[in-house]
């Protein structure tokens, strides 16, 4: 039995909870190279002239 004057041990703080592993589908996130800015274009820069300049050569000129 302990005496009332004896020092009491300090309560230990509870350890912080460990971070949970969260597995997400990587295809749900858009990558930087999947945007206009990732390819060096400004947003809203694509007009009819841009689409015509991107036409592959095997499609011919119309």
Backbone as CSV, one residue per row, in Angstrom:
resi,resn,N_x,N_y,N_z,CA_x,CA_y,CA_z,C_x,C_y,C_z
1,UNK,0.849,-1.167,0.000,0.000,0.000,0.000,0.897,1.233,0.000
2,UNK,0.507,2.265,-0.727,1.313,3.478,-0.811,0.792,4.503,0.163
3,UNK,1.697,5.318,0.638,1.286,6.363,1.572,0.712,7.542,0.794
4,UNK,-0.137,8.318,1.390,-0.747,9.454,0.689,0.266,10.519,0.305
5,UNK,1.413,10.571,0.993,2.431,11.579,0.696,3.385,11.129,-0.410
6,UNK,3.302,9.896,-0.817,4.218,9.387,-1.849,3.867,10.029,-3.200
7,UNK,4.896,10.374,-3.981,4.605,10.988,-5.291,3.907,9.989,-6.217
8,UNK,2.906,10.483,-6.864,2.139,9.647,-7.788,2.806,9.706,-9.172
9,UNK,2.863,8.601,-9.852,3.440,8.636,-11.206,2.541,9.459,-12.128
10,UNK,3.200,10.240,-12.976,2.421,11.064,-13.912,1.770,10.168,-14.960
11,UNK,0.542,10.484,-15.303,-0.105,9.655,-16.326,0.602,9.834,-17.678
12,UNK,0.787,8.751,-18.367,1.435,8.808,-19.669,0.420,9.254,-20.727
13,UNK,0.833,10.171,-21.592,-0.104,10.573,-22.648,-0.303,9.427,-23.637
14,UNK,-1.484,9.363,-24.173,-1.769,8.306,-25.135,-0.989,8.582,-26.419
15,UNK,-0.438,7.554,-27.020,0.300,7.784,-28.268,-0.637,8.279,-29.360
16,UNK,-0.077,9.103,-30.218,-0.882,9.635,-31.327,-1.314,8.484,-32.236
17,UNK,-2.507,8.558,-32.766,-2.952,7.478,-33.641,-2.092,7.421,-34.907
18,UNK,-1.816,6.233,-35.350,-1.015,6.061,-36.552,-1.842,6.451,-37.770
19,UNK,-1.215,7.078,-38.749,-1.974,7.444,-39.948,-2.465,6.193,-40.679
20,UNK,-3.652,6.301,-41.211,-4.221,5.178,-41.944,-3.723,5.201,-43.374
21,UNK,-3.565,4.049,-43.930,-3.235,3.958,-45.347,-4.523,4.079,-46.138
22,UNK,-4.548,5.011,-47.054,-5.730,5.211,-47.877,-5.332,4.922,-49.314
23,UNK,-5.916,3.917,-49.872,-5.629,3.549,-51.244,-6.699,4.146,-52.138
24,UNK,-6.264,5.033,-53.027,-7.193,5.675,-53.951,-6.840,5.262,-55.366
25,UNK,-7.822,5.358,-56.219,-7.604,5.031,-57.621,-6.784,6.143,-58.263
26,UNK,-5.582,5.849,-58.764,-4.755,6.911,-59.337,-5.353,7.508,-60.603
27,UNK,-6.268,6.806,-61.235,-6.868,7.318,-62.463,-7.952,8.353,-62.194
28,UNK,-8.335,8.527,-60.929,-9.314,9.550,-60.593,-8.684,10.940,-60.555
29,UNK,-7.361,11.009,-60.451,-6.677,12.288,-60.342,-6.133,12.692,-61.706
30,UNK,-6.266,13.951,-62.033,-5.764,14.465,-63.302,-4.300,14.858,-63.137
31,UNK,-3.479,14.426,-64.078,-2.067,14.763,-64.013,-1.816,16.090,-64.715
32,UNK,-0.654,16.691,-64.446,-0.331,17.997,-65.021,-0.209,17.932,-66.534
33,UNK,0.299,16.822,-67.060,0.464,16.758,-68.508,-0.837,16.402,-69.226
34,UNK,-1.918,16.271,-68.476,-3.216,16.002,-69.067,-4.025,17.291,-69.243
35,UNK,-3.379,18.427,-69.080,-4.050,19.712,-69.211,-3.364,20.553,-70.275
36,UNK,-4.035,21.595,-70.716,-3.445,22.522,-71.685,-2.196,23.175,-71.109
37,UNK,-2.276,23.560,-69.862,-1.141,24.233,-69.216,0.070,23.295,-69.131
38,UNK,-0.164,22.005,-68.924,0.925,21.036,-68.865,1.656,20.907,-70.187
39,UNK,0.976,21.194,-71.278,1.582,21.132,-72.609,2.080,22.496,-73.063
40,UNK,2.008,23.488,-72.179,2.535,24.810,-72.501,1.538,25.728,-73.176
41,UNK,0.281,25.333,-73.236,-0.746,26.173,-73.849,-1.462,26.977,-72.773
42,UNK,-1.987,28.108,-73.184,-2.818,28.890,-72.273,-4.243,28.363,-72.356
43,UNK,-4.976,28.381,-71.259,-6.360,27.915,-71.313,-7.195,28.792,-72.239
44,UNK,-8.061,28.182,-73.004,-8.937,28.915,-73.899,-8.269,29.344,-75.186
45,UNK,-7.116,28.811,-75.480,-6.373,29.222,-76.666,-6.771,28.426,-77.907
46,UNK,-7.528,27.398,-77.780,-7.824,26.498,-78.886,-9.038,26.959,-79.678
47,UNK,-8.784,27.446,-80.840,-9.857,27.821,-81.739,-9.818,26.923,-82.972
48,UNK,-10.552,27.288,-83.983,-10.625,26.501,-85.210,-9.255,26.421,-85.885
49,UNK,-8.502,27.486,-85.854,-7.167,27.461,-86.457,-6.263,26.450,-85.753
50,UNK,-6.381,26.348,-84.440,-5.552,25.388,-83.711,-5.908,23.960,-84.121
51,UNK,-7.204,23.666,-84.203,-7.614,22.313,-84.585,-7.154,21.981,-85.994
52,UNK,-7.227,22.944,-86.898,-6.757,22.696,-88.263,-5.253,22.473,-88.296
53,UNK,-4.501,23.159,-87.448,-3.046,22.968,-87.432,-2.670,21.629,-86.811
54,UNK,-3.550,21.016,-86.038,-3.264,19.736,-85.398,-3.708,18.541,-86.234
55,UNK,-4.276,18.765,-87.396,-4.756,17.681,-88.248,-3.563,16.868,-88.757
56,UNK,-3.601,15.539,-88.603,-2.499,14.712,-89.099,-2.387,14.796,-90.629
57,UNK,-1.190,14.651,-91.158,-0.997,14.788,-92.608,-1.786,13.764,-93.421
58,UNK,-2.042,12.597,-92.894,-2.752,11.587,-93.673,-4.249,11.892,-93.826
59,UNK,-4.731,12.920,-93.133,-6.121,13.323,-93.293,-6.302,14.269,-94.479
60,UNK,-5.220,14.791,-95.007,-5.290,15.645,-96.197,-5.802,17.039,-95.882
61,UNK,-5.685,17.899,-96.851,-6.156,19.280,-96.710,-7.582,19.381,-97.259
62,UNK,-8.422,20.094,-96.581,-9.788,20.319,-97.068,-10.063,21.782,-97.089
